[in-house]
Amino acid sequence: MTKIRLRPQLRTQVKQRNFLQYVNTISSDALNGFPCWCDEAATVYMNQPEVRKALHIPDSVGTWLTFNPTLNTFYYNRSYFELDGELKFILSNYIYK
């Protein structure tokens, strides 16, 4: 197995800012799990009084939620792509060597 050698300045930067260890690389979504990774930070930020005031959000409006189960249940309809035809095409045109 080949070991990757980093330039000294790059090695230092990686040690200081290793935020990539928190990215969900196993996720199958297009954003690699990023929305779930940062939802707590967004919730804390959006619920700060200064932010709500800057965005002209009245006190009568509830707190910010990154996920609203009611909206998800009634308004979000997930659709899935059918890939059977594409997979059959790819497999039938593959040349084994």
Secondary structure by P-SEA (a helix, b strand, c coil): cbbbbbcaaaaaaaaaccccccccccccccccccccccaaaaaaaaacaaaaaaaccccccccccccccccccccbbbbbbbaaaaaaaaaaacccc
